[in-house]
Amino acid sequence: MTRDVDAVVIGAGFAGLYMLHKLRDDLGLTVRTFEAGSSVGGVWYWNRYPGARCDSDAFVYCYSFDKDLLQEWNWSGRYPQAAELSAYLEHVADRYDLRRDITFDTYVTAAEYDDADARWTVTTDSGEVVSSRYLITGIGQLAISRFVPDIPGLDSFQGEWHHTGAWPREGVDLAGKRVGVIGTGSSGVQCIPVIAEQAEHLTVFLRTPQYSVPARHESIGENYWPDIKADYDDIWRRAKTSAGGFPWQHNGKRALEVSEEERLRVYEELWAEGGLKFALGSFRDLAYDSCANKTASDFMRDKIREMVDDPETAEKLIPDHPFMSRRPIVDTHYFETYNRDDVTLVDVRPAPIVEITPTGVRTADAEYPLDVLVFATGFDAVTGPFFNIDIRGRDGATLTENWDAGPTGYLGLQTADFPNLFMITGPGSTLGNLPTTIESHVEWIADCIDHLRCNGLRSIEADPEAEKAWTEHVADMAAGQMIGRVDSWLNGANVPGKARAYIFYFGHFGRYRQQCKDVAERGYEGFILR
Ligand code: N01
C-alpha cells in the first residue's frame, strides 16, 4: 500500500531532525522521516571511534532556533564527544516529539519523480512505498559512504578491522592489542592519541602529513559557559554573518603588512587559544595569498618540530602543502603521541602499502604484525550518499548521469531535472560550521515550501543555467584559494575513478546566506516554479 504524505525527509541527524520539526510543527505538513541508524544522530550516531568529537566549539555546534534549549543545555566541555552530541540530538528529538514520525533502521533505496502529478515515490529497504510532494535529503556529506581503499588481501586478515565511520557502538577492546591505523585526516588525527593510550602498540601508516591545531579542550574557565549563555544573541548574530559560521572574523590585516614580531604574536595567541579560530580568526589573506599563507604554514611546521622529540620523525610529519589547502584539523596531543615508545610511525610514501596479510600490513620494505586494523581512510563524500539511493528525476534523469563530471547544485539547495528535491547542504553549499549552514538551509527550504503552497505552485527546481553559473563560481572560488591547489576528498580525489570537482562553496558563509535569502525575496531567482 502506498502512503501519501506531504514530505519525506531522509536522515535524522542535525539536518533531518530540524527539517521534520519545521515542516510538521511550523507548516503543519504530514512528514515521514527515514533513518538508516537505530536512533537519531546522523554522523554522530555512526562515528563512534575512540576520540571522536566535534571540532567546532560546542556553543555553536548546536541549534540556534531554540533559545530556551541554548540556556538549558549544559555541554561537558569545549568539544563534546560523539556520544554526547548524539545525546543532545536525542534530547531534541524527544523535546519536539519527533520520533513518532521517524522510521528507524530503514534505508531509502529509491525515489522517483512523476511529472504528471508532481510527486515523489519513495521506496525503502523494508519494502515500504511512500508518495510525497517534497523530498528532502538530510543525508550528510559523509556519514554513510565510508571509503575503504582496495588493498589486496584484506579478506585474508585474521584480526579485526574497522572503519572509523562505522565503529561498533559497543566499542572495541584494544587492550593488549597491536593496532594499526591507516589514515591521518581529521578522523585519524583524533583517534590516534586515544588508541595509543588503549593499545599495547600502535603503528600509524602515514601517506600525507597534516597540519593540526591543538583543540585545547581543557582550556575553559568557570565563567566560560555563563559568559556564553549571556551573550548568545550576539554570538549567533556574528556567527550567521561570518565567513565560516563561527562568531569570529579575521583580524582585518594582511599577514605581511605587520612586522614579524606582531605576526608571531598573533599566531602564538591563536595557537594558545586553540581550535579552528587559528585558520579563520587570523590574518585575512591566509586562504588565498601564498606568501601570507607561508608565514602560517612555517609557524605550524616549527610547532611540529617543537612537539615531536625525534627530528627524523618530526620531518616525516611535516606537510609540504600549504595550510588550509586541506580541511583544517584540530587535535588533542596528536603530534606528542609520536614521542611514545609504543607508537611507530610508518611513512608509506617511500615504501607504499603492498598488501594486507593474514597477520598484518606489508609495505614495500617491511611487514607490521597487527591484531586490529583501523581504516581512518575517509569517505566517498557527497556523491556517495546520493548515489547509494536510486534517485530518478523528470523523464528518468539520474543523478549518476547528471553528475558524471562532478556533483552540482544551485546554491547547494536544488539540482536541475529533480523538481521538489531539496538538498540540505548539497553540493555547492558552504562547509564551515555545519549546524549553522544546516539551519540556514532548513529555514530556506521550509520558507520555500510555504511559498509554493501559499501560491498554489506545484513544483520548484534549479534553472540549469543558474546551476551552471553557480557551479562555475564554486570552481572559480576554489581555484583562487589554497584549497584549489591540492587534491583531497574536497575535490573527489580520494576515491579512485571519482570525478574531480569541488563539492563545497569556499566563499563567505554570511554573504552566501544573504544571497540565498535575496534570491528567495526576488521570487526565487534562478529557480523554475510551476
Ligand atoms: O578522511 P580524510 P577523515 N593508503 O579523507 C588516507 C570530517 N570529520 O575521515 O591524504 C594510505 O580527510 C589519506 O591519505 P591521503 C571532516 O570534514 C570531522 O579523516 O589521501 N593512506 C588520509 O590521510 C574531515 O575533513 C571530524 O594521502 C590512505 C586519510 O586516509 C572529513 O570528515 C572528525 C589510503 C583520509 O582522510 C574526512 O576526514 C572526523 C591508502 N590507500 C572527520 N587511502 C570532526 O568534526 C586513504 N588514506 C572532528
Boltz pocket constraint, residues with backbone or C-beta under 6 A from the ligand:
constraints:
  - pocket:
      binder: B
      contacts: [[A, 53], [A, 54], [A, 55], [A, 56], [A, 142], [A, 149], [A, 150], [A, 182], [A, 183], [A, 184], [A, 185], [A, 186], [A, 187], [A, 188], [A, 190], [A, 205], [A, 206], [A, 207], [A, 208], [A, 327], [A, 328], [A, 330], [A, 348], [A, 353], [A, 376], [A, 377], [A, 378], [A, 379], [A, 489], [A, 494]]
      max_distance: 6.0
